[in-house]
Every structure is written in structure tokens, then in C-alpha cells.
Amino acid sequence: MNHYIVLDLETQKAFSEVRKGKTHELKVSVVGIYDSADNEYVCYEESEIPKLEQRLKNVDYLIGFNIRHFDMPVLQPYLLSSITAFPLLDLMEEVEKVRGHRVSLHSIAQATFGRGKIGHSEDAIQLFRQGRMEELKRYCLEDVRLTKEIYDFGKQEGKILFQSHKDWKVHEVPVEWGKQTFQVQQPNNAFPTSLF
């Protein structure tokens, strides 16, 4: 059985507060994970990221929602390893390949499970600035939980659902999660790649 980690992070700043294209300047407030090895949910604060990196080195792949172009670039300045070293399964990318456009975590969770996210990224930034770290961790881990549930559902059912903001209908998206062969490739840009 593959050892994987589902990862989501929250930031200290909003995109409007950093230079265009400088995602890493958003800075990490917390990183939440689910580790399949011990069936455990854990949240790391910024100062604890070295402990997280040790854990990441032992996995077969990382799962996330927009993990390739958001979470990993934000995390990169904190890591000794290059983000290109980690095989990734980006659930948002997999849906985009089928549908031809991006969909949100909320729209998938709402259509698939009848419940969505409990807040927005702006809420998480405010929780960080107010020092409400336990609430922030709960928020982050809830996104990790939703991402894991979407992965599990897609792996078991071979599909996920999402509600379109164009026609407000629920659409089915076929997926093949769990059947991929992960390999780390030499990057042709600043982000990690994987084969599916």
C-alpha cells in the first residue's frame, strides 16, 4: 500500500499584499496534513516546518488541491529539499484535465458530500493576525479532511461531482486516482511534475 500525505496550508498574507508571481512571499501560517501511515491529522506552525519536512521525505506521494502551483511554492523557502523532489497528485489539475477549466474545493465537496468549506482563505489570514492559532489549525485541517474525502471518494467510485457556477448544475467528472504511477521528473519550470 502506498504511503501518502494529504497537505494543505494557510498563509500569513493575501495575494494583494505580495508582488505578482511571487507566491512564496505569502509565507506559511500553518500546514495541515493527513498521514496515511498512521491515519493521523497533524497541523504544523511556521516554526515547526523542519519536523514536517522530515515526514514528507518518507512518502510515496503528496496529495493536495492546487498543491502544485500554490502550496508547494509557498512552502519551498522553508524546505531544504527542492519541491521538485516530491511526486504530487493535484486533484484540481486532474479535474481541470477532464473539464478544461478549474473548479473549487468547495464546489466539489458541496456537490459530492452536500457540505462545503467552513470558511475562506481571507478568514484564515485574519485568524493568524489575531493570534487565534487553534481556530486556524481547525480550519486548515478541515480543508485537509475534505481533500482526503474527495480523494477517497474518487478512488472508490471512479468519479467525483461538482456544481458549476456557469449553469448551476451538478456535473460528474471521471477520475482514475489510485491507478497512477508516480515518478519524479526533471522540472521544465519552477514547479514539480509527476506522471499519471
Summary of the structure (lengths in Angstrom):
residues: 196
radius of gyration: 16.1
end to end distance: 17.3
largest distance: 45.0
contacts: 582
relative contact order: 0.18
helix: 43%
strand: 20%
